[in-house]
Amino acid sequence: MNLYFLLEDSKSFFYVFPKWMKFILPQFSEISSLPKFCNNDKCFLIESGFGYPSIKNYFEQSLCTIIENNIPLNYFIVCWDTDARANDEIELDISDFKNIFSKYPSNFELKLLAINRCFETWLLGNRQTYLSSCTKEKMLPFVKFYNVGKYDPEKMYAPINNSVSNYHYKYLQEMLRNSYTKKNYSKGRPLAVSTKEYYEELYSRINDTDDLNTFRIFIEFLKNVNCQ
């Protein structure tokens, strides 16, 4: 069982996900390049599509490379952020990926995951971090706008004149900075959210609630892979 992940993200998710994989699929090993799949089993490779919409071009390039070189693969997984895009735009993206995939004969499966908003949206689902932050003065504007401890972070947009992804990023920064752990977070240094404890808090939320649906879909897919 070999897994290839293509992420829109080239920073935070790209850095954090390999560390999470140690908790989610501990029997899988990370490799550094496509040819290394040929001599291994239960491996995964994570590469970046370097943003949207360039991920679509990178997707086709990677697909061609895998097929031309007979790379032994079971799943090709693509993850990208939806930000504030409407459902019809997201469906168009899905169709684009499927149409590209259909042009090439392959013996592996394609899995598409449009992350609702962005990776930081998932990270806002840590209720313990939120609760230890929410009474701090610098957090109050965020808390008043939307309570991510009580309501689903994937349903939060942003105040007027703010981009959704940037607002979720700023919210998370303040949440972590004002929590009892007092951790700094940036896209280039997301170590605070890479821990097993942080992941387990997110996992407990999808077990306890209907929140973070795209995170749930992603984790359930990985858990299912583990049973194959």
N, C-alpha and C positions, 0 to 999 in steps of 0.2 A: 504494500500500500504506500504509494508516493503522492505527495501533495505539493502543488505549485500555487503560491499565492501571489497575485498581482494587486498591489495596493495603490490607490491614488496618492496616498500620503507618502512623503519622502522623509518625514521627521518623526513626530510623536508616535503614531500608530506603528510605523516602520521600526522604531526602536523598542517599543513596549511589547509588541506582539510575540517576538521570539522568547521573551522572558515568561510571558503568560503560557506559552506552549509547554513549558516545563511542568506546569501545574495541570494543564488541560489534557495533553497527550504526552505524558512523561516517557513513554516507550519510543517516541519518535525522535530522530536526531536531525538537527539542522545541518544542511550542506551549503556550500558557498557558490556553487555554479551548476548549471544544467547537466554537464557531462558526468558529474558525480552521482547522479541518479542511476547510472548504468551499472554500477558495482555495489549498489546498496538497496535495502528494502526498509520500509517504515522510516522514510526521510521526508523532509519538507524544505522547500526553498521559498524565500520571501524576496520579492523584487518590487521596485517602485515604478509606477507609470508616470511619475513626475507631474502630477496635477491633472486637472480636467480642463479641456477635453483631450489633452495629449495622451492620456491613458488608452484611448481607443486605438491610436496608431501603435503604441507600444504593445497593446494586446495582440494585434495582428502580426507584428514582428516576432513576438515571443512564440505565438502559435505556429508560425512557419518554421521557426528554428527547432521547436520540439518535434514537429512532424517530420521535417527533413532529416533529422538526426536520430529518428526512432527512439526518442527518450522514453523510458518506461514510466509512464505516468498514469495515475488513476483519476485524479481530479485536478482541474484547472479552475481555481477560485479567484474571482475578481471582486474587489471591494472598492466602492467609491462613495463620496459624500453627496447627499442630495441638497444640502444647505436649505434654501427656501424655494427650491424648484417645485413647480406644480406637478400633480400626478401624471398629467399627459406628457410632460417633459421627461419625467422619470421613465415612463413606459417607452418613450422614444429611444432613450439610452439603452434600455433592455433589448429592444428590437435591434438596435445597431450592433450590439455585442453578439446577439444570436445570429444575425445575418452574416457577420464576419465569420463566425464559427462554422456556419453551415457551408461555407465555400471550400472548406478543407476536410478531407477524410481523416477521421481520428478514431482511436480506440479508447479514449478516455472521456470522462464526463465534464461538462461545464457547469459551474455553480456561480450564480450571480447574486451579489448582495449589495443593494443600495442602502447605505447607512443613513438612517433618518437623522438629518441635520449633519453631524460630523462626529469624529472620534471623541472630542471633548464632551459631547452630549452624553455619551455612554458614561464617561468618567464622573459626570455630575450626579450619577445615580448612587454614589456612595453616601448612604444616609447617616452613617456615624460621623463622617467628616463634615457633612452639612450641619448636623445638630450641634457640633462643637464650634461651629463658625457663626451660626445665624444671628446671634445676639450682638456680635461685634459691630461697632459703628460703621466701619467701611463696607460691611456686608449688607447693611440695611437697604440701600437702594436696590440691590439685586433681589433681596428677600421680598421687598414690597412689590417688585415687578412680577416675580414668579417664584413660588416656593417649590424648589426641586426636591426637597425632602418629602413633601406631601403629594406633589403632582408629578406626572410623568415628564421627565426632561425632554423626551423626544417630541412632546407637543408644545414645547416652548419656542417662540419665535424671538423677536428682539424689539426693543424700543425703536421708534421712528428715527431714521438717519443712522441706524446701526446695521451692519451686516449680521446675519444670523450666526455664522461660524465664528466671527470675531467676538460677538457678544458672549457666546457660550465659552469661548476661550478665556475672556476676561473674567467671567463669572467663576470659572474653575480656578483661575489664579488666585482670586480673592478668597474663595472658599478654602483652599489649601493653606494660603498664607495666614489666615485668621483662625485656623483650626488649632486644636491642642497640640498637633504635631509641628505646626508652624513650618510647613514645607514650601519651598519655592517651586514653581512649575513653569516651564517654557517648552516650546515645541522641540527645541534642540536638547533640552535637559529634562526629560519627563520621568526621572528616576523615582519620584515620590509615588507614582501610580503603577510602578512596575512590580510591586511586591505581591506576594501570595495573599497577604491580608487584604490589600486593596481589591484584588480580583475577587476574593471570596465575599467581600461586602457587596459587590455588584452581582455576583451569582446568587446571593441570598435574596436580593431584591427581585430578580426574575422568578425565584421560587415562591416568594411571598405575595407578589402582586402581578398585575398584567402589564406593568410598565416595561420600558426598554425592549420593545418587541423585536427590533432588528438585531439587538444584542442577543436576545433569546434565540432567534433563528440561527444566528451564527454559532452560538455555543452548542445548540442542539444538533446542528449539522456535524460539528467536530466530535461530539459525543457519539453520534451514530457511526461516524467513520471508525471510531475506536472499537465498535462492536462487529465490524465487518471482517 
